[in-house]
Amino acid sequence: MDLLELLRRPEGKTLEYKRDLSSHEGVLKTLVAFANTAGGAVVIGVENGTRRIVGVPDVLAVEERLANLAVDTIRPRLAPDIEILPWRRLHVLVAQVYPSAARPTTWNGSAPTTGCSSV
């Protein structure tokens, strides 16, 4: 996946930017919404308003945490494709989700169909 290509695109129904994983609820809700609709990508390490790359510290630990949260809390089981993209001396995570064949996909008992830019 090409980071510059992603950054050219605004947030929308298939793309969401997150500064970090501190509020994992918003990321998980977005992954489920993508699975319930047309699919999409969550880019972690990029500010959503400015699209400024801030990077993800300890990227391997954050990747593992995201994968575990998704597998442990989303039903039916959802394992997003997670890619680490280097950017200068930083790293960004991209979690790609494809439309689920087993809908509705749920998290915390709900089945969102829209992402959550405010979380």
N, C-alpha and C positions, 0 to 999 in steps of 0.2 A: 504494500500500500504506500502511496506517495503522500507524505505529510503536506507538502506545498499544495498539492492538488486538493486535499481535504480543506485546507485553510482558505482556499478561494471560494468555498461554498458556505453560504449562510446556514445557520441552524434551521432545521425544519422537520418535516415528518420522518426523515430518514437519517438525520445527523444531529448530534448533540455534543456540545463542548462542556467539560467539567474541569475546574481548576485542580481538584484533588479528589480523593476518595473519603474525605473526612465525613461527608454526609452520604454514606453508602446507600441509604434508602432511595435517594433521588436517582442514583445510577441504576439500581435494581429495578425500580419502577419503569425507567426508560427502556431497559433491556426487555422487560415483559411487554411493554407497549409495542416495541419493534417486532417482537415475536408474534404478537396478535394482529399485526397489520402487514406492512410491506417489507419488514426488515429494516436494518439500519446500523449505524456505527456510533458508538460513544467514544469520544476522544478525551482522555484524561491527561491533564498537564497543560491545558490551554484555557485561558480565561474566556468565558463565553461572550462577553460584550466586545472586547477589543481584539480577540483572537490572538492575544499575546502568548507566546510559548513560555511557560513557567517551569515546565518539566516535572518529573515525578522522582522525588528522592527515594532511594532504596527500591528501585523499580522492580526487582525480582520479588521482594516481599509483598509489594502492592499487587503485582500480577497474581501471586499465589492467593492473597487475601480475596481479591475479586473473583477468581475462579472458584474458591471454596464457598464464598457467599452465594454465588449464583447456583452452584450445584446443590448446596444445602437448603436453600430457601425458596427456590422457584420450582413450581410443579406444572405440568410434567417436567422432568429434569431438563434443564437448559444449560448447555455448555458453550458459551460464546467462543468464537475464535479470537484469541487475544494475541496481539502482535506488539512487540516493543520496537518503536521507531527512534533511532538516534537523531538528535538535532544539536549540532555543535557539541557542547559538553553536557548536554541534557538528554533525557529520554522521555518519550511520550508513550502512553499505552493507547491502543485502539482495540475496542471490543466490538467485533462484528457479529451481528445476530441476523439470522435468516428467518423468513416467515415460518412459523410452526405449523406442522401438519396436524398436530394434536391440540387444537384450540378448544377452549380458551387456556392460555398459559396464565398462571396466577402467581402472585407474590403477596404474602401476608393476607391471603384469602380474597384478594381483589384481582380483577382482570383488566387493567388499564389498557386503553387503546390510544392514548396520547402521552407523549413524554412530559417531563416536568422540569421546565427551564428555571423555575423559581427555587428549586431545592438545591 
